[in-house]
């Protein structure tokens, strides 16, 4: 008997932000675990690259801008039913608080907070979540570990943490579950674009495990929360930081 409680075989999983970074890695690893995937993003060529990287069959890509009601409706309409959702789309515009403006703050909140909240609302309203569905939200240790110039991002992730707890209560009639993954630095394109690379290297040297996370390692945690292995886990804020907040 080939028993694997972490298998996603027979499950349909929706992954946002799947065109790059953690979202792309999560899509690939979930497909390896046997899931059928619906992946979404705004960058058509990069999302197509992710789709072509997925092992197995029965996957589809949906180009949708989730910062608009039209995009959310388009994605919702493309889904019959889903057993799991991984909300990976995110952006970080670092700025000192004295330099924050309404336009940039709106952009950060649109992508990091409003989009996942309104997408989940749409999926619930249109009964797209299967019984026992699992929702995984990508948060960050930034929600409670302060860093200068990271106010907008930290605020958006703190809100996601709070929202996830309420969502966990409200989908109990479905026997559904909601959990947040809170990574520290992950080796993604977003990190590589950070202007002060010397600062990044200094931070890397301070991690007790001696390195940043790989996107695949975050994906493995998502697989756990999506799988039947975590059927008794909900409302969790799961830290993945290489020991960074131990200090």
Number of C-alpha atoms within 10 A of each C-alpha: 3 3 6 12 10 17 19 23 15 10 21 25 25 25 25 26 24 31 27 22 20 26 27 29 23 27 34 22 19 28 23 16 20 18 27 26 26 23 28 28 24 18 15 15 10 15 22 19 14 21 22 13 14 21 18 13 11 12 18 16 22 19 17 20 19 25 19 15 14 12 18 21 18 16 23 20 13 12 16 12 19 21 23 28 25 28 24 23 25 23 15 20 15 16 17 11 12 7 8 15 10 7 8 15 16 14 17 19 21 20 21 27 23 19 22 24 17 18 21 19 14 18 20 14 11 15 14 18 23 18 17 18 24 30 27 24 24 25 29 26 22 20 20 11 12 11 10 9 16 18 20 23 25 21 18 25 25 18 17 22 23 12 15 24 18 12 19 19 15 14 19 14 9 12 15 22 29 28 26 27 22 21 21 20 24 21 15 15 11 14 15 12 9 14 9 10 12 10 10 14 11 10 15 16 12 14 19 14 13 13 17 19 18 15 20 20 16 20 22 17 17 24 24 17 27 29 23 17 14 15 16 8 14 21 17 17 20 16 16 20 21 18 14 19 13 8 7
